[in-house]
Amino acid sequence: MKTVRTVSAGQANRSSRKGGTVFPYLALIALGAFLVRFIVSWQLIRNDPAVTAPSPITDMKTYLDLADGILRGDFPKNFYYQPFYYAVFLPLCRIFGGVWLLALAQSLLGGISVYLAGLCARFCGGRKAGIFGALLAGCCAISIYFTPYALLEVLQAFWIVLLMFLALRLNHKFSMGLWTAAGLVLGCSILTRGNCWCFLPVLLYAVFRQAPWKTFLTRAAVLLVLVLLPQLPFAAYNTWQNGRLSGPSTAGGAVLAFGNTPEGAPAGLEIPYPKTYELWLSREKEISIPRRMWEWFKAEPGAFLEQQFEKVMLFWDAVDYPNNITELNAQKSPVMQTVRFLPSSVLLFLGLAGLLSWFCRRGRTMRRRPYLLLTAAILLYALSISAFYILARFRVPVMPLLAASGGVFIAGLLRRNPFSIRIRLIGLGALAVFIVFGFMPLYSMVYEPLVISAVRPLGVQTEFETSPYDWPDQPDGPYLLITDHSSALKGGWGGIGSNFTVIKTFLPKRPPRGGRALLVLPVFGPEGSAVLTVNGERQSVRVRKNLICAEVPVRYENGKIQLDITLSEAVGDWTCAMDSRRDYGRTLFNGKPAPCELAAFLILPVSGR
């Protein structure tokens, strides 16, 4: 006779708390996330031309053209961008033409990513953490409205959260099948965007100390082979086409230079490109971008490190720097207009609070080693993006992991921890709020001008062989491009009108040659004219391509060049600018010291070395 074993209510409750019933909830949340994404995609396909016919200047148009060409058998000369998205995934979604299959596929990937985010949170913080993590991932606004567009972020988010799930499973128990899958997934994620090499240490640490050293090294070698395997066909193609050893993409230098030139912005994509960026790219074959960065670091270590620090902090900043699509695109969906989904800033705050809550590891807030893997993955991803430059779309792939971390934090707050642990969690949450919402505004408006004045006292100065701006009858080079202002993308520019008097001082690091220079004034406004008087020389100038360019006389005394600038008789709706994020004390506005600097470039002929 069989014995029937009864389960008490207490045992059932304990089983529930251990996570036995989490999977149906996660499945329902993931299904809801898929439906929301597909409905929003359907609405955007109908209402936003950027889905079906994106602008020629966008990455979406580039990816679609490359994918359609590959479907016709017309392969590119070489794979410039990392190729998996436009050479494998997108052609499969474009086999029948149109955008519906792409929207469906990326909606499915979004739903699966939500499910995996919940599982990752459950591994790290238990049942409630899993549910909260899935809810946060499912309600992330930017992940929702990115879905129908031909951008790789949704696919990359799937690769990353799948990789995290595999790492957590491997940390629990090693399996060669999971190890093989992890290697191939990492290889495909690197083929989608190259910064995913950052996850290799996470996978290795997941199986560290699970076996003797020789076994670990063998597994590491197998993993490396599996990671390289998907990349080999594309690397071989590029090597054959270029006649030299190449990787699966050749755009690394161009991407690295965006946020790592003295003139460049740490966040956003400046169009037209800064002149220093154009110089670096034009001579990349002679001097590599990493070498340029090293030379800049040696010349101005403080300025270089300040820019790297700013990029790291901007990764966690609440402000989104849009590229290709913006929230204006999202508002073309009635669902996105009606429902207030979670902005990126909320997930950044909760995710960062979860990372900081590692300091509460003595409480029952998390499982230590799994959460260490999640923390390491998020931080390594943040650093890998910060090594280049910051865009809103670059943060989309890590949103599921941030959601998982946020789920652990919320579950920790709700758990019955000792009072001291709760107070510490609340304090760390408050610190996360400050970092995400308060640090960059405070730093940029109060401390950045002081820091930059200390680490870069002469402003930005770059040498060119020819004038970087149009200069009729220009003298022979070399030239120094000198400016005291930062990029307009940093947000410190403000209009000062088109009729004013300014005394502007420059400190060239080399003495000028001759008594003439090219003054370039960036303006807000496409057209207009004025009378420009510099050091007593009067001339008529016009606004062309948001610039005023004029050859002006210069006087060099005691290592300084002082320009007495007057703009008058302005015609048109335009204004010059001052930059409040720079304060060298070298701008007098209408005779009074200004706590900012005139946005102006001086192209100065200098003597050869």
N, C-alpha and C positions, 0 to 999 in steps of 0.2 A: 504494500500500500504506500503510495507516494505521500511524502510529507509536504504540506502546504506551508510555506513561510510567509508570515504576515509582516508588513512594513508599517511601523508606527508613524504617526503624524510627524513626530520629531525627526525620525530618520528621513522621511520624505522631504521635510524642510531643509535638512542638512544637505541632502542630495541636490536639491534645487539651488542652494547657496553655492555649492561646488560647481555649478554651471551646467548641470545635466539638461536643463530646459532652455538653454540660451539659443540653440540652433533654430527652432521654429521662429522665434522673435527676429533673429537676424535675417532669416529668409524673407519674412514679411517686410522688414525694413528695406531690404535689398530690392524686392519686387516693387515696392512703392517708389524707390529711387529710380529704378529703370523706367517706370511709367511716367514719372515726372519729367525725366530727361527726354523721353521720346515725345511727349506732348509738347514740351518747350521746343524741341527740334522741329516738330511739324509746324508749329506756329512761326518759327524763325525762317524756315524754308519758304513759307508763303509770304512773309512780310519783309525779309531782309535780303536784298540783292547780294550782299557780301557772302552769303552761303552758296548761292548758285553761280554767281559771276563776280568774284572778288576783284578788287582793284589790282591793276598790273604791278603796283609797287609793293604788294603784300607778299608774305611768305606763302599764304594760301594759294595764290595764283601760281607761284613758282612750283609748289608741290603738285598741284593739279596738272600743270603743263608737263612736268617731268613724268608723272604717273601715266598720263594719256600717251605720251611719247613712247614710254616703255611698252605699253599695251600694243602699240603699232609696230614694235620692234625697233624703234628709234632710240637707242641708248645714248646717254650723254657722253661727251668726250671724256669726262672723268666724274667720279662721284664727289662733288664739292662738299655738300652737306652730308652728315651721317645718313646712310641710305635706307635704313629699314622701312621707315614710314612711307616714303614716296616711291621706293623701288619694290617693296613687297606688300605691305599692308594696303596702301592706297590703290594700287592696281587691282588687287582682289576685290576691293569695294567698288571699283569703277568698271568692273567687267561688263555690267549691263548698262553702263552709262548712268547719268543722273547722280543725285546726292542721297537718295533715300536709303540705299544699302549702307552707305557710310554712316548716316545718322543712326540707323538701327544697330550697326556693329558697335559704334561708340557709345550708344545708350546701354547696350548689353555690357560692355566693358566697364562703364560707370557703375551699373548695378552690382556687378561682381566685385568691383573695387570696394564698394560699400560693405559688402558681406565680409570680404577679407579684412577690412579695417576693423570690423567688429570682432573677428576671430583674433586678430593681433592684440586688440585691447583686452580680450578675455584672457589670453595667455599671460598678459602682464599684470592684470589687476582684478581678474575674476569676472563673474557673470554680469554684474551691474556695469562694470567698466566696458564690457563688450557691447552691451545695449546702447550705452551713451556714446561710445565711439562710433557705432554704426549710424546712430541718429545724426551726430555731428557731420559725418562724412556725407550722408544722404542729403543734408540740408545746406551744404556749402554752395553758395550762389555762383561763384566763379566756375566751379566744377560743372554746374548744371548748364549754364549758358554757353560754355565752350563746346558743348557736345556736338552740335551739327557742323561745326566749321572744320575745314581741312587743315587742322593743326595737330601736331603730334602729342600735345600735352595729355589728352585723355588716355592714349595708349601708354604713354610713359608712366602715368599714375598707376595704371594697371600693373605694368612690369614691376614697379618699385614695391607696391604693397604685396604683390605675389612673392617677390623676393624676400620681403620681410617675414611673411608667413612661413616660407620654406626655411628660413634661418631659425625661426622659433621652434619649428618642428624638429629640425636637426639638433638644436640645442637640447631638446627633450630626449631624443633618441636618434642615433645616427642610422641612416639608411642609404645604401648606394643609389637606390632609385631616386630618392629625394636629392641626393648630392649631384647626381647627373642632371636632374631637372633644374636645380639651382644654378649650375654652371651654364646651361644653355639659356636660361632666362636672363642671367647677368650678361651673357654675350649679346643677346637680342636687345637688351636695354641699352647697352653701350652703343650698339648700332643705331639706336634711335636717338640718343644724345650722349655724347662722349663722356660727360662728367660722371656717369654712373660707375666708372672705375672706382669711385669712392666707396662703393659697397663691398668691394673685395675683402677688406679687413674685417668687416662685419661677419661675412660668411666664414672666414677662417677662424675668428674668435668663437663662433657658435660651436665648432667641433674641437676647439682647443682643449687639451687635457682629457679628451674622451678615449685616447688611445696612446700607446708609446710614441716616442718622437719619430721613429722611422715610419710608422704607419701614418702619423699626421703629415709628414713631409710627402709621402706618397699620395695621400689624398689631396694635398695642396697642389701637387704637380698635375694630378688628374683634373682638378678644378680649372687650373690655368689652361690646359688643353681644351677643355669644354668651352671655356669663355672665348677662346680665340677661334674656335671652330666656325661659328656663324660669320665671323669677320673675314675669314680667309678668302672666299671668292671675290669679295669687293676689294680687298687689299691687292689681290693678284691682278684684278682688272685695272685698278689705278696704276699699279707698278708697270704693267704692260703698256698702258696708254701714255704714261709720263716718261717712260724710259729710265726710271730710277725707283728705288725702293720707296713705296708709299703705303700709308695706312688706308683704311676704308673710306676716309674723307680727307679733304685737303684744306678745309676752312678754318683749321685751328688757330692759325696766326691772326687772321682777320677778326675772329670772335674775341680772342684774347686781348687784342689791341683796343677794343671799344672802351673798356673801363679802366685802362692802364696807361693812358698817355697823360702827360702833365696838363694838357688842355681839356681832356675829356671829362664827362660827367660820370659819377659812380653809378647812377641809375638813369634809366630812360635811354632812348636811342635818338641822338641828335641828327636831324636832317636839315641842311646838308651836313656832311661829316666835318668834324673839326680839321683844320689844316694840318695839325701835327699828326693826326691819324692818317690822313692821305699821304703825308710824307713817309711815315713808317711803312705803310703798305706798298708804296711805289718802289721802295728799296729793300723789300723783305728778303729777296734772294741774296743781297749783299750783306745785310745785317738782320738777323732773325729778330722776331718780336721779343722772345725771352731775353735776348742779349740787350735789346733796347731798354727793356724794363730794368735789367741789372745795372746798366749804365746810369739810368735815372736814379735808381736807389743809391748808387755810390755818390752821385752828385748832390742829391737832396734826400737823404734817408728819412728825415722827419716828414717831408711832404709826401713821399711815397707811402710811408706807414700810415699817415693820417688818411690817405685815400682808401687804403685797404681796410682800416678800421671803420670808415664811414660806410663802405659797402657791406661789411658784416652787420652793422647796426641797421642799415636800410633793409636788409633781408627781413628783419623782424619788425619793421616799421608798419604802421597801420595804412599808410598811403600806398595805393596801387599805381604803378607806372605802366599805363596801357601801351599795347603794341598790337597792331593788326586789328583787334576788336576791342571795344570798350563797353561800359555799362549802357551807353546809348544804343548799342546793338541789342543788348539784352532787353531793353525797354520796348522793343518791337514785338515782344511776346506778351500777350495779355496775362499769362500766368506770372511772369516775372514782374509785371506791373502791379499785380494784385497782392501776391504773397511776398512777405518780407523774409526771404531766405537769409542765411547767415553770411555776412560779409567776410572777406579774408581776415580782417582784423580780429574777429571773434575767435576764429580757429587759431590764429597766431598767438593770441593771448592765452587761450586755454591750453594749447599745445606747449607753449613755453612754460606756463605754470606747471604743467605735468612734468616737464624736464627738470625744473627747479625743485619739484617735490621729491626728487631723488635724495635730497638732504633730509627727508623725513623717513628714510628707509627703515629706521628702527621700529616704526609703527606698522600697522597692518594696512599699508596703503598700496603696496605693490609686491610683486615677486621679483627679487633682486636681479638675478642674471638675465631673465627675459627682458626686463625693463631696461637694463643696461644696453642690451642689443638695440632696442628701439631708440633709446636716447642717442647712442652712437650713430645710428643710421641717419637720424634727423640732423644732428650736428655736422656730420661729415657732408651731407647733402648741402646744408647751408654754406659751409666753407667752400665747397666745390663751385657753387653758383657765385659766391662772393669773389672768387678768384677772377671772374670775368666781369660781369656787370649785372645790375638788378633790373628785371622787368616783372610785371605782374604775372605774365604767363609762365615764367620760370619757376614760380612758387606753386603753380597748380599741381605738378606731379607729386609734391610731398604733402598735399592736403590730407590724403587718407591717413598718413602716418601722424600728422599733427592732430587729426581727429581722434586717433587711437590714444595718443598721449593725453589729449583733453578728456577723453572718457575715463582714463585712469585717475586724473585729477578730480573730476566731479565725483567719481565713486569714492575716492579718498575723503572728500569733504563730507559725504553722507554717511560714511562708515563710523561706527562707534569706536573712535580712537580716544586715547587719553587727551585730556584738555590741552596739555602742552603741545601735542602733535597737531591738534586742530588749530591752535593759535599760530603755530609755525606754518601750516598750510595756508592760512589766511594771509599771513605776512608775505609768503612767497607769491601768492596770487596777486597781492597788491604790487609787489615788485615787477611782476610780469605785465601788469596794467601800465605801470610807468614806462617800462622799456618799449612796449608796443605803441602806446598812445602819447607819451610825453617826452621821451628822451631826445628824439631827433629834432622836434620843434625847439626844445630848450637849447640843445647843442648848436643848431644851425644859426639861431638868432643871437645867442649870448656868447658862446664859447668859440665857435668856429672862426669868426673874424680874428680873435686874439691868437688862436692856435696857428692859423695860416700866416699871420704877420710874423710869428716867431720862427716857423719852420721854412717859410718861403718869402723872405724879406724883399726880394727883388721882383716878385710876381712871376708869371710864366714867361720864359724866354726860350725860344726854339730857333735854331739856325737853319736857314734854307739857302740853297744855291741860286734859286730864282724866286722872284716875288710870289708869295702864295695867293695874292689878290691881283686882279687886273690893274696894271700900272703902265699907261702909255709912255713911251720913251723912258722906260725905267733904266737907271744906271746899272752898271755891272754889280754882280753879287760878290760875296755872300751878303745875306740879310739876316737881321734878327726880327722875329715876330715877338713883340712885347705887349703884354696885357696884364692889368691888375684885377680884372673881373673874372668871375667863375662862369660856368655854363648856365644858360637861361633855364635849363632843365632842373637845376638845383632849387629854383623857386624863389630866388632872392631879388629878381629884377622887378623894378617898378618904373613906370613912365614919369618923365620929368618935363614933357612938353617939347615943343619945337622952336621956342624962342627963349634963349637963356644965355648966360655967360658963365663959363667954367674956366678955372685955372687948373690944368692937369699936369702932374709931374711924373716922369718916367725915370727909372734908374737902370740904364743899359749896362750889362756886365762887360761890354766891350765898347771902346770909343767909336763914334760914328765916323763915316767917311763922306765928306761933303756936307752941305748944309740943307739938304732936302730929304723928306721922308714921305711915306704914304700913310695918311690917317684914315682909318676905317671905323665908322660909327654904325653899329647895329641899330635898327629902328623897328618899332612896331608899326606896321602899315605898309602897303605895297607900293604906293605911288605918292609923289609930292616933290616939292622943290623948296629951296631956301637960299639965303645968302650966308656963306660961311666966312668968317674972318678969323685967321689964326696968326698970332704974332704980328698983327697989323696988315697982313696980306688978305685982301678981300676977293672972293670969287663966288660965282653961282654954282650950286650943286643940285643934283637930282637924286631922288631915292630910287634905286634899282635893286630888285631882288632883296628887299628889306635891308639894304646897306647904303650908306653914303661913303663914297671913296673920293679922296681929294689929296693931291700932292701939296704939301705944306712946308714952309720954312721951319727949321729947328735951330735952337741955340743950345750948345753943350757947354755947361759951366760947372766945375766942381763935381763932376760925375753925374750931373743931372741934366735932363732935358725938360724944360718948362714950356707948355703950350697955353697961350691965352686964347681960348676958344669962345667965339660968339656966334650963335645962330640967330638970324633975324629974317623978317619978311617971308615967313614960312607960308607955303601954299599946300593944301591937302590935309587929310586926316591921318597924321602920323606923329610919333613921338620918339625921342631918344630915351635911353634908360640909364638908371643907376642900379648898382648891385649892393644890396644891404648885407650880403654874406661876405663881403670884403671891406676892410677898413684899415688901410695903410696910412691914412692921414695925408694922402697925396691928391685929394680933390677938394677944391674950394668952389662952392656953388653960389653964384651971385655974391661973391666976396666973402662968404662965410664957410668955415670948415664943415664938411658934410660927413656924417657917420657911415659913409658908404663910398663906393668908387664908381666913376663914370665907366660905362660899358664902352670900351674903345680899344682898338688894336693900333699899334704903331709899327709899320714895316720900315725898318731902319737899315740902310746900307752901312756895313761895318768893314773894317780892315781885315784882311786875311790873317790867319794865325801865324 
